[in-house]
């Protein structure tokens, strides 16, 4: 766990110097939000539709930055050094933590913008934020392992989104469903099934990734 923390700090310092992933996801999110806002215009859109649009923006915005954490190691030729100084589990956990923080930073900026621009009316903020937090952990878990898989491919950007979508589809479906209930129904218990599904997905995807990462990283 100590090595995982060191790897997280290393990635955080590198990102602070280059700001590649942060700029990519924020720019994509703001551009997408602006495009959706102009496309809808004065049309009346239901709160359920806005809930789905929120997750679509979060998904595609995160896809523009999550893979960079492993791609950068291959491009800068530091992957071999990383293999020598840390165990695969520590490497995965450190990079997973970085991607989780990256998604939280995205949401801190884009959620207030979305609520204001799109006029999303949230009835249950506890359910709303619980869904976003747990869903982000699931997105980061799936995105991190897919990023490791495609880091050595030639067409990384396109391949990442194509592979990530079917893997992350369960968390997207449950997240959209829970968010719809957060904007229409005030009771937390109404979305207990969706929350359990998102938690189960996050636990399964992170556990499976830790078990498989050793083979992926040393390939």
C-alpha positions in Angstrom: 0.0 0.0 0.0 2.9 2.3 0.6 4.2 1.8 -2.9 0.7 2.4 -4.2 0.7 5.8 -2.5 4.1 6.7 -3.9 2.9 5.8 -7.4 -0.2 7.9 -6.9 2.0 10.8 -5.8 4.3 10.4 -8.8 1.4 10.5 -11.2 -0.1 13.4 -9.4 3.1 15.4 -9.7 3.5 14.5 -13.4 -0.1 15.5 -14.1 0.5 18.8 -12.2 3.4 19.6 -14.6 1.7 18.6 -17.8 -2.0 18.8 -17.0 -2.7 16.6 -20.0 -5.5 14.4 -18.5 -7.1 17.2 -16.6 -7.2 19.5 -19.5 -8.5 16.8 -21.8 -11.4 15.7 -19.7 -12.4 19.2 -18.7 -12.3 20.6 -22.2 -14.3 17.6 -23.5 -16.8 17.9 -20.8 -17.4 21.7 -21.2 -17.6 21.4 -25.0 -20.0 18.5 -24.8 -22.1 20.3 -22.2 -22.2 23.4 -24.4 -23.1 21.4 -27.5 -26.0 19.6 -25.7 -27.2 22.9 -24.3 -27.3 24.5 -27.7 -28.9 21.5 -29.3 -31.7 21.3 -26.8 -32.3 25.1 -26.8 -35.8 26.0 -25.8 -37.1 22.5 -26.1 -38.7 21.0 -23.0 -36.7 18.0 -21.9 -37.8 15.7 -19.1 -35.7 15.3 -15.9 -35.2 11.6 -16.8 -33.6 12.5 -20.1 -31.3 15.1 -18.4 -30.2 12.4 -16.0 -29.2 10.2 -18.9 -27.4 13.1 -20.6 -25.4 13.8 -17.4 -24.0 10.2 -17.4 -23.3 10.3 -21.1 -21.2 13.5 -20.7 -19.4 12.0 -17.7 -18.7 8.8 -19.5 -17.2 10.2 -22.7 -15.4 13.0 -20.8 -13.7 10.4 -18.5 -12.8 8.2 -21.6 -10.7 11.1 -22.9 -8.4 11.0 -19.9 -8.4 7.7 -18.0 -6.3 5.8 -20.4 -3.5 8.4 -20.3 -2.2 7.0 -16.9 -0.8 3.9 -18.6 -0.2 5.3 -22.0 2.1 7.9 -20.5 4.3 5.2 -19.0 4.7 3.5 -22.4 5.3 6.8 -24.3 8.0 8.0 -21.8 9.5 4.5 -21.6 9.2 4.4 -17.8 7.0 1.2 -17.7 10.1 -1.1 -17.4 11.4 1.0 -14.5 8.1 0.9 -12.8 8.0 -2.9 -13.1 11.3 -3.1 -11.3 10.4 -0.9 -8.3 6.9 -1.9 -7.5 4.6 -4.9 -7.5 1.8 -5.0 -10.0 -0.9 -4.7 -7.4 0.7 -1.5 -6.0 0.9 -0.1 -9.5 -2.7 -0.8 -10.2 -4.0 0.6 -6.9 -1.8 3.7 -7.3 -3.1 4.5 -10.7 -6.7 3.6 -9.8 -6.5 6.1 -7.0 -5.3 8.7 -9.4 -8.1 8.1 -11.8 -10.7 8.2 -9.0 -9.4 11.6 -8.0 -9.3 12.7 -11.6 -13.0 11.9 -12.0 -13.9 13.6 -8.7 -12.1 16.7 -10.0 -14.2 16.5 -13.2 -17.4 16.2 -11.3 -16.7 19.1 -8.9 -16.6 21.4 -12.0 -19.1 19.8 -14.4 -21.9 18.9 -12.0 -22.6 22.4 -10.8 -22.4 23.6 -14.5 -24.8 20.9 -15.6 -27.3 21.6 -12.8 -27.3 25.3 -13.7 -27.2 25.2 -17.4 -29.6 22.2 -17.9 -31.8 23.1 -15.0 -31.7 19.6 -13.5 -34.0 19.5 -10.5 -32.6 17.1 -7.9 -35.1 15.9 -5.2 -32.7 13.7 -3.2 -29.2 15.1 -3.1 -27.9 12.3 -0.9 -28.9 9.7 -3.4 -27.7 11.9 -6.3 -24.2 12.3 -4.8 -24.0 8.7 -3.5 -24.7 7.5 -7.1 -22.0 9.8 -8.5 -19.4 8.8 -6.0 -19.9 5.1 -6.2 -20.4 5.2 -10.0 -17.2 7.2 -10.4 -15.3 4.5 -8.5 -16.8 1.9 -10.9 -15.9 4.0 -13.9 -12.4 4.5 -12.7 -12.0 0.8 -12.0 -13.1 -0.3 -15.4 -11.3 2.5 -17.2 -8.0 1.8 -15.4 -7.8 -1.9 -16.3 -8.9 -1.2 -19.9 -6.2 1.6 -20.1 -3.6 -1.0 -19.1 -4.8 -3.4 -21.7 -4.6 -0.9 -24.6 -1.5 1.0 -23.5 0.6 -0.9 -26.0 -1.8 -0.7 -28.9 -1.1 1.6 -31.9 -4.6 3.3 -32.0 -5.0 3.8 -28.3 -7.7 6.6 -28.2 -10.3 4.9 -30.4 -9.6 1.4 -29.1 -10.0 2.6 -25.4 -13.6 3.9 -25.9 -14.7 0.9 -27.9 -13.4 -1.6 -25.3 -14.5 0.4 -22.3 -18.1 0.9 -23.3 -19.3 -2.7 -23.0 -17.3 -3.2 -19.8 -18.7 0.0 -18.2 -22.3 -0.4 -19.5 -23.6 -2.0 -16.3 -22.5 0.9 -14.2 -23.9 3.4 -16.7 -27.3 1.7 -16.8 -27.5 1.6 -13.0 -26.1 5.1 -12.6 -28.7 6.5 -15.0 -31.5 4.7 -13.3 -30.5 5.8 -9.8 -30.0 9.4 -11.0 -33.5 9.4 -12.5 -34.9 8.4 -9.2 -32.9 11.0 -7.4 -34.5 13.7 -9.5 -38.0 12.4 -9.3 -38.4 10.5 -6.0 -37.2 11.8 -2.6 -36.8 8.4 -0.9 -33.3 6.8 -0.8 -34.8 3.4 -0.4 -36.4 3.7 -3.9 -33.0 3.3 -5.5 -31.5 0.7 -3.2 -31.4 -1.9 -6.0 -29.4 0.4 -8.3 -27.0 1.4 -5.5 -26.4 -2.2 -4.7 -25.7 -3.0 -8.3 -23.2 -0.1 -8.6 -21.4 -1.2 -5.4 -21.3 -4.8 -6.6 -20.0 -3.8 -10.0 -17.2 -1.6 -8.4 -16.2 -4.5 -6.0 -16.2 -7.1 -8.8 -14.4 -5.0 -11.4 -11.7 -3.8 -9.0 -11.1 -7.3 -7.5 -11.0 -8.9 -10.9 -8.6 -6.2 -12.1 -6.2 -6.7 -9.2 -6.2 -10.5 -9.9 -5.6 -10.1 -13.6 -3.4 -7.1 -13.6 -0.2 -9.1 -12.9 -0.7 -11.0 -16.2 -1.6 -7.8 -18.2 1.2 -5.7 -16.8 3.9 -8.4 -17.4 2.7 -9.2 -20.9 
